Amino acid sequence: MAESRFLSEAEARRISERVLSFSRADQCRLNLNSAVDGNTRFAQNQMSTSGDILNTTLTVSSAFGQKVASSTTNRFDDDSLEQVVRTSEELARLAPDDPEYLGELGPQEYPESRSFYESTSNLEPEERARAITQVTEQAVAEELISTGFLAHRSGASCVATSAGLFAYSTDSRVNFTTTVRTEDGTGSGWAGSATNDWPELSAGELGAIAVQKAIQSREPRDVEPGRWTVVMEPTAVGNMVNLMVNQFGARAADEGRSFFSAPGGGNKIGQQFVDERVTIYSDPLDPRIHSTPFNGEGLPNRRHVWVEDGVLRELNYDRYWADRQGREPTGFPSGWYMSGGSDTLEEMIASTERGLLLTRFWYIRGVDPRTILFTGLTRDGTFLIENGRITHPVKNLRWNETPIFMLNNIEMMGTPVRISSGESAGVTPAVWVPPLKVRDFAFTSISDAI
């Protein structure tokens, strides 16, 4: 496995030069993506599947005036490279004009990429298996059933244009999640995390958390739906805040299609809309975030403070909308950081007279994009808090809530941690969020599903 590698910078440059030499279009851009993906899945306390994939794809975009089209291949001999260029050109001649096409970028300056680690790139199936065994052995010892997924990716992305741009960066990341359940099916616990550097992830510690939650969540009871004070573990917080971050598009806001649209036109940049303790930023130079140095057009990603002290400071402007609005395009890197406080989960629980402790959310679906209202379910560890302590597990609940309300109802904040930010298993961007204590979180019904 270790011998299979993604494209080096020299290889990417050679392919780029050959592709551009074949181009007859007014403008041409190529995107190369080359990665090694590995994964191991386990269920019923034993490994069920394991796989490693090396894949490289090339997409060529050709433009004649405002007519633009693309073609993709995974073959890299000269005949195949010339053919993919010709195909993109033939399609471009047939395409209608794209009024939003701004042409290709020339040479750019990029921040240094710091997201590649040999430890993750060289991760072998045997080492993945040893990590998973640290979970399954704990589950067996407690007569529980463990399942989970360990996925990692190491690769390179490259953008080159006929205007002289060449960009290349490498990245590695790993994600691990596990769900542990009781044999009678009444209790379920979950834990997960992500990192770019494999030794930073402890499968044994995550397994211990999931095992303990499964034991504690046996035989849950009903509680009444309604508005509750909740103590949200970081994954639950990330599930919600990510819904808001994904709505930071400037065009939708300026066109009146977003929560961030201002009454009467324009957007809410400069307005306070959440608790003043909330700051969210992205930064390719922050070693915790490990975001990409450029986007698919070769546009550099830079540090952006999207929310500062509860005030909306920036929205995401692509090149076309930035040009139309007279602003600089922002790009949008693949990770972000939310500020926190110094309160611990234990302190949040101890300060709560009656509330719920939430592990994470599941089956999240949109209800109203204008208010960022979503619905979903609690899952894998929901507990009643009474008089400052956890008293017993409760059945899962359906919620209808918006991150905007949630971030206006903060009572306590903890220290941000890296989370597994996706709703499902798989490699995810770097997201850092704190645990929160929040009042008046809206639950609408009880779910008997575990």
N, C-alpha and C positions, 0 to 999 in steps of 0.2 A: 504493500500500500504506500509506504513512504517514498517509493521511487516514482509514483505518479504525481506529477506536479503541474500546476497551472502555468500559464505563459509568463515568461520572464519579461522584463522591460525591453531587452534586446529583441526578443522574439516578437513582441507586440509592435515594436518600431519597424521591424522588417516587414511584417504583414501590412502595416499601415502604409508604408512607402509603396509597396506593390499595388495595393488597392488604389491609392491616389494616382499612381502612374497610369492605371487603366481608365481613369475617369475622363469622360468627354463632356460632362455636364458643366453648367455655369458655376455651380458650387457642389461640394460633396462633403459629407461627414460619415465617419465610420465609428461604430461602437463595438468594442471587443469586451466580452465578459468570459472569464475563464476561472473555474472554481473546482475544488475538490470538496464534495459533500459526503459526510459520514453519519451514520445513525445506528442506534441499537434500541430496539423496543423490547419491553418485558411485560409479562402478564402472568397471573397465577403463580407468582414467586419464581418465575423462570424466564430466561430470555427466549423470545419468540422469533425475532427477525434481526438481521444485521446486514448493512449494506454500505458500500462506498462507491461513489460515482465521480468520475472526472469528465467534465463537459466544458467545451469552449464554443461560443457562438459569436458570429460576426453579423452585424446589421449595417448595411450601406444605405445611406439616404442621398438621393440625387435631386438636384433642383435645376430647372430651366425657368428663369424668371421666378414667378410665384407658383409654378407647378412643382410639387414635391411628392416623392414616393420613396418607399423603402423596400428592401429585400434582404433576406436572412439566409445564412448558410452555416454549416459546421464542418466544411471541407476547405482545406487551405493550400492545395496545390495551385499553381498559376492558372490552369484552365478554369478551376472552380471559382477562384477569386475574380477572374475576368468575367465569368458568367454572371455572378451575383451583381457585379457592377452594371453589366448590360441590362439585366432584368430590372434593376431599380430605375435605370434611365428610360427603358421602354414604358414602364408604368408611370413614370413622372410625365412623359409626353402626353399620356392619356388622361392624366388627372386634371380636375378643375383647379383654377387658381386658388391658392390659400392666402387670403388677405392678411393673415396674421404671421406669415413667415417673414422673419427679419434677416435672413441670411445667416451665414456661419461665422462663428467667432474666430478671431485671430489669436496669436499667442497671449497667454494669461500667466499671472503669478499665483501660485497656490500655496496654502499652508502645508507644512510638513505632516505627512500621514504618520500617526503613531498607533495604529490599531492592529498591526500584524505581530503575531507571536509564534515563534517556532514550536513552542510547547503545544499549541492548538493545531498547527499545521501538521505536526508529526504524530497526532493522536491516533493510536492503533486500535483495532477492534478488541485486542486482548486487554488493553488498559480501560476501554469502555466497559468491558465485561467485569473487570475487577471493581470498578466504581459501582456498578449496578448491584453486585453481590453485597456491598456494604448496606444496601437497602433491603434486599430480599432476606438476608440472614436475620436482620432485626425483626422483620415481619413474621418470619417463621417462628422465631423465639417467642413471639407474643400470640401465636396462632391467628395471625391476620393475613390478608391477601394484598399483595403489592403489585402495582402496575406502574408503567412510566415510559418515558421517552428521553433519550439522550441524543442530541443532534449537534453537529458542528460543521462549520464551513470555513474554508480558507481559499482565498482567491484574489484575482486582480481585475481591475476595470481600466479600460483605456478609451480615450476619445481623441480622434484626430480629424482635422479638417483641411480642405484645400486652401484655406486662408492662412495656414501655417501653424495652427494649434496642435500641440501634442501633450496629452495628459495621461499619466499612469499612476495608479496607486494600488496598494495591497491591503488586505483586511483579513482578520480571522476572528471568529466568535463561536461560542459554545453555549448551549441552552440545555438545562436539565429540569424536568418536572416529574413528580411522582404522586400518585394517589394510592392511599392505603385504606382498605375497608375491612370491617369485621365480617366474620364468616356468616353471621345471621343477617347481614345486609342493613343493619340499622345505624351503623356508624361509619363515617368517612372522613379522612384527613388528607390534606394536600400540602405540598411544599415545592418550591421551585426557585430557580435563580438563573442568572446569565452572567457571562464574563467574556472577555477577549483572551485572557491568559488562563489556560486550563488549570494550573495549580491553585488558582484562587477559588475554585469551586470545590466544595466539600460535599460529595454525595452522601456520605455517612451522616453529617449533621442535618442535611435536608431530610434524609430518611427518618431520623429520630424525631424531627418535628412532625412529619406526617403520621408516624406511628402513634405518637402521643395524642395528636388530635383525633385519630380514629378511635382510640380507647376512650377518650373523654366524650366523644360525640355519640356514644351508644344510647339507644332508646330515647330519642329526642321527644320533647313535648310541644304542644301547640302554644303559641302566643298570639295575641290579637294583632291584626294588621293596624296600621295607622302611622302617625309620625313619631319616630323614635330617636332618642339620643344613641349614636352608634360610635363605637371605637373601631376604626378601620385599619386593618393591617396594610402595609405598603402596597401589596399586590392589588387589593381592592381599590385603594386610592389611585393607583396607576391605571386600572381599568377605566375609571371615571375620567380622570384628567386627560387621558389620551384622546377621549372623545372630543374634548374641547380643542386640544392642540391641532387635531386634524381639521378643524374648521377655521384655521388662521389664513385662509385664502383671501387676498385683497380684492380680487375681481368680484367674487360672490358678494362681498361686503359692499363694495362700491355700487353694484348693480341692484342692491336691495334684496338679496336672496339669502341673507345670513343673519345670525344673531349680532354680528359685529357691524351690521348696517346701521347708520344713524338715521333718526327720523328726519324726513325732508331731503335725504340724499347724503352721499358720502359715507364715511365710516366712523368708528368710535375711537380711533387712535387719539390718545391724550386723555381719555375718560377713565375714571376708576369704575371697575365693574365687579371686582371681587375683593375679599379681605386684603387689607394693606400688608399683611404678612406674606402674601403670595408673590414670588418672583420666579419666572420661568425663562431660561435662556438655553441657547445652543452655541457651541464653540468647538470648532475642529481642533483647536490647540489644547482643549481641556482633556487630560489623559483619562478622566473618568468616563467621558462621553463617547470617545472613539468614533466620531462622526466622519463622514466622507469629505474629502477636500474639494470635490467638484460634483456637479450634477451631470445628467446625460447629454447636455449641450456643451459641456466643458466650462460652464459658468462657475467661478470660484465660490465656495461656501466660506462665509466669514462668521465672526461672532455676532449673534443677534440676541438682544434682550427683548423677548416678545411681551412679557408682562413684568413690570417693575413696581413693587410696593402696591400691588393691586391695580395698577394703571396699565391699559393697553398701550404699548410703546411701538410695536411694529406689526405689520401683517406681511404675508408672503406674496411678493410681487414677482411673477414670471417676467421674462424679457418683453413680451408683447405688451402686457398690461402696464409694466413700468414705463415703457416708451410712451404709451398713450397718456399716462397720468403725469409724465414729467418727473419720474422718480428713478432711483437706482434699483435694478433687480436684486432680489435677495438670495435666491437659491434657498433650499431647505434641507439641511443635513439630516442624517438618519438617526439622531438621538437628541435627548434634551434632559435638562436638570431642573428640578423644582426645589426651591429653598425650603428649609424646615425650621425646627426649633430645638429645644433641649429636653422636652418632656418624653418620658419613656412610656411604653405600652402599659407597664405595671402602674405607673402614676395615673394614666388616663382611666384605667379600670377602677383604681382605688377612689378616684374622684367622682365616680358615676353612681348615683343613687339607684337608677333603674335604666338599663339600656341593653344594647346588643353588641357583641363582639363579632366582627365579620372577617372571614379569611380572604375570600375572593368572590368575584361575580362570574356568571356564566350565561350563555344564550342571550347576549346583549343585542338588542335590535332597536333601530331608530323609530321614533314616534313623530317628532316635529323638529325638522332641521332649523327652523327659525328661532327656536328656544333651546336647541341642543337637548331636547327631551328624549330620553331613552328608557327602555324597559329591560329587565333582566331578572335573574334569579341569584340568590345567595347559594353558596356551595362549599362542601368539604370542610365544615367547621363553623357553625353558627351557634353562639352561646348567649344565654341570658346573664346579665350582670345585675346583681341586687346588693344594695348597701356596700358597694365598693369591692365586691368579689364575684367571681364566676360561680353560679349556683347549679346550673344544669344546661345540657344541650337543648336546642329548640329546632323544630322543623324549618326547613328552608322557606324563604319568603320571596314572593315576586315584588319588585320595586318599580316605581315610575318616578324618575328623578332626572334632573339636569345637573351637570357639574357646576353650572353657574350658581345655583342655589346652594349646592354643597360647599363651594368655596366662599360663600358669604356667611355660612353658619359654623365656621370653625371656632372651636373652643380651646383646643390644645393641639400642638404640633410636635412631632418627634424629629429625629435625625434622618435625613434622606439615605436610602440604600438602593442598590441596583436590584431591579426586579426582572422577572420573566414577563415581558409587557404584553404578550399576545394572549388572546382568549383561549387559543388552542396551542398544542405543543409545536415546537419548531424554533428555528433560529430567529431571534428578534433583535431590533435595534437597542442601543444602550439607553435605558430610561432610569432615572433616579428620582424617587419620591419619598416623602416622609409618611409615617403613620399619622393619622388624624383622629381627633375626637370632634364629632360633628353633631349638632342638634337638628331635630325636625327632619330627619331623613324619611322619605315617604314610602311605606310598604302598603301594597294594595290587597294581597291575598296570601294564603298559606299554600305551599307546595308539598305534597307528600313524597315527592321524589327525593332520593338521597343524593 
